[in-house]
Amino acid sequence: MQVSNEFVVEIQRLLKGMICTLEGNPSSIEYSTIDRLNLLVEATERNLLGDRFIAILADASRSRSQITHSELMARLKSMDALLETQLFIESVKFRSGGNVDTVAFFSPSNEDRKKMLKLCSELRSLINESDYLTPEYRNLLLKRLGAMEIQINSEKGTLDTILGGINDVGECAGKFGDDTKPLFDRFRELFRISRKSSEQYSQLPPPDEVKQLPPPSEDKSDDS
């Protein structure tokens, strides 16, 4: 799912970028972005996007030579809303078996969302450039990071996805020790920002300081 998550993150980024550009400059229509969206959609698992999203994009692509600014804007906003809703539905199904009452959500402000995405970008660079992580642990963190970016870009993200990042980096800390501190600090900050914008948790006192990173695990010869 890691690759599909990264595709969805890029689709979200392109959609929001086009909407922002067209709102600021109505005469600017970059049709090459539609081609990029088509390629990304073809490479993404269909259930992550939904049939209506795919149909709207296909229609916009077919009618690009005749489509007006307002028509394109309406399609882009529809795709953006549909994608957020589809991801919300898939997340609820995955996290709670379809029971929305058991899921905690977060809705960061635009400023906090920018901070969180910046932290995610820093994390991706740190993970990819680390020479102490094994491929398995690197893949674990990158997969989690892609899932988190999807939730951060959504109107209502699932807090469990962010909390899962703390658990995943905690596993890495247990294996690699203090080397993971830059990763751990950023995952913890992501959780702090998301927690304060969660209706279920914003009124509760913050948790105690996260425990110190556990020491690296050692192979025990007497276990064999």
Summary of the structure (lengths in Angstrom):
residues: 224
radius of gyration: 19.8
end to end distance: 34.6
largest distance: 73.7
contacts: 634
relative contact order: 0.11
helix: 73%
strand: 2%
